[in-house]
Amino acid sequence: MGVHDSELSTQDRILNASESLFAEFGFDGVSLRRITQHAGVELALANYHFGPKKDLFLAVIRRRADELNRARVGALDALEPDAEVAEVIDAFTRPFLEKSVRGGSGWKSYARLIAQIANSPRWTEVVMASQFDGVATKFIERTKLALPHSADRNIYWAFHFLLGTMMMTFAETERIDSLSGGRCRSSDLDTIHAKMIPFLAAGFLALCGPDGVGG
């Protein structure tokens, strides 16, 4: 659904336009005036509904973060008590896959935007910690059950590596397309995810298993 669709509320038109432009140009590369022009609304309406640009930016993040977190919590809660680490990783990453592949174009922009934010210390506390630490902690605690012999710090490191892989994957940067000469496609997220889970699980086991390399 486009940002000018008359069926959308003014707030959603502003959020959709903001999401698309922030994903392409970053927070500093977009003005409120440009956002409202893209949304087809008056500048005053953005200020009225959301306040300053930073508050609008946070509203863009929260809108999909809440939905994504609910899906992740549901998937983690549905795991069997003896679930293996690959199943735990799948429960955490698959909701993002499903949203990105089948949730509409807005989720594509959101994935690129989150990848930008995750690579900027500027947003660590105000966005990443505030919006995602709750479900991240739930994932880590569930991983500890699957890998009871691991030192906690190694599970945190493994999660750190998982996040890097996931952000790069769902941002669909097309880097692998170029590097592989078209043999691999960054848009083929279902295939990538199927390969990513055993890769990440092996990494978790290497670092966090009873014979892992982690100190």
N, C-alpha and C positions, 0 to 999 in steps of 0.2 A: 504494500500500500504506500503510495507516494506521500511526500510531506505536504502536498497541496490538496490532498483528498478532502472534499468538503464534509465527509462523514466523520473526520477526526476532530476531536476537541482542540481548542486553541493550544492548551497545554501540551497535548501530544504532538501537534504540528511543530511546536517550538522544540520539544525534546527530540523529535526525529531529525529535524534540521541540525540541531546542535550535535547530535551523535554522529551524523554523517560528516559534518565539517570538522569537528574535533578529531575524528579518526583520521581524516586526510591531512589536516594541517597542524594538529596539536592545539593545546590550550592557548598558547600565546599567539598562534597564527590566525586566530579568528576573533572578530569583534562581534559584539552584540548586534550591531547594525547589520552586519553581513548575515548573521543567523536569522534575524527577523525578516530580512529581504528574501532569504531562501525559503523561509516558512510561509511567506506571504501574509505577514501580520505587522501591525504597528510596533515600533520599537518600545513604546510605553508598556505594551502588554507583556513583554519579556520581563521588564522590571517589576510590573505588578504581580505576576504569577510566581516569579522565582527570585527576584532581587538581583544582586550583582552577579557578574559572570561566573565567579567562583562557585556561588550557590547553585547556579544553573548547571554547571559542570558536575557538581556532586549529585544533583538530582538525576542527571543522565546516568551516572554510575549506579546509583541506588535502585533505579527502576528495574534494571535487569539483574543486578546482584541479588536482590531479594528473591526473585523467581529462580535463579540459578542455585542459590543456597538451599532453598526449600527442596529442590529436586535432588541435590547432593545429600542432604540430611536423610531424605526418604530412602535413597539407594543404600546409604551406609547402615541405616536402621534395619533394612530388609536382609542384611547379610546374616548367614548362619554363624553361630558362635565360633565354629572352627574354620571359618573362611580363610583361605590362603591369601598371601599378600597380593597376588595378581588380581584376585577378586576385589580386594579392598581398593587397589589402584583403579580398577575398572569402574567401581561404584563412584569414585571421586571424579574421574575424567569423562565418563560416558555422558553425563548430563550436558556438559559443555559441547561435546560432539553432537548430540541430538539437537541442541538448540542451534548450533552453527550450521549444520547440514540441512535441517528441516524446519527451522524456526523463522525463516524469512531473512531478507537482506539486512535488516537492522542488527541482527546478531553477528553478521559478518563485520559490520562497522564496530560493533561493541568489542569483538575479539581483537581487532587491530588497536582499538583505544586502550584496552586493558594491557596489551603488550607494551604500549608506550609508557603507561603509568608504572607498570611493574619494573621498568628499567630506569626509573627516575626517583632518587631519594626524596625529592620534593613532595611526592605523594605517598610515601611509605606509611606514615601514621594517619593522615587525614583520609586516605582512601583505602589502601590495601589492608592496614591493620583494622580499621573501624568496620569495614564491610566484609572482610573475608577471614579474619582470625578465628572467629567462632567455629566455622565449618572446618578450617584447617586444623584446629585443635582436636576436633572430633575425629578427623581422618588420622591424625597422629596417634591418638589414644587407641583407635581401632587397629592401627598398624602394630602397636606394641603388643596387642593380643596375638597377632599373627607371627610376630618375631620377638618372643619373650626373652631371648638370650641377648638381645642387642642393648648396648648402651644408648640411653636416650639421645645423646648428642648425635649419634650416627643416624638415627631415624630423622632427626631434624635436617641433617645434611642431605640425606636421601630425598626428603621432601623438597628441599631447595633445588636439587637437580631435576626432580619431577616438574616443578613449576617452570623451570627454564625450557624444558622440552615441550611442555604443554603450550606455553605462550607462543613459542616459535612456530609450533604446528598450527594452532588455530588462527594465528595472524595471517596465514597463507601468503607469505612474503614472496613466493615464486623463486626463491634462491635455489631450491633443489631442482626446479625445472631447468634453470639455466645451467647449473653445474652438471646435471646428468644428461644434458642434451635432449631433454624431453622424455627420457626413460622413466622418470618419476614426476608426478604432478602434485603440487602442493594443494590443489583443490580436491584431490581424491581422499577426503578425510576418513571415510569408512575404511579404506585400505590402510591408510597411515595409522589409524587407531589400532587396527588389528595387529600391526607390527609393533606399535609403540608399547602395548601392554606387556608382552613377554620381555622386551628389551628393558623396560623399567623394572619389572619384577626381578630380572636377573641382577640388575644393579643393586636393588634393595637387598637381595640375598647376599651378594658379594660384600656389601658393606655392613650389613646388619645381622646376617645369619650367624649360627654358632661357630662357623669356621671363617667368618668374614674378615676382611682386611682392616676394618675400622678399629682404631685403638681406643 
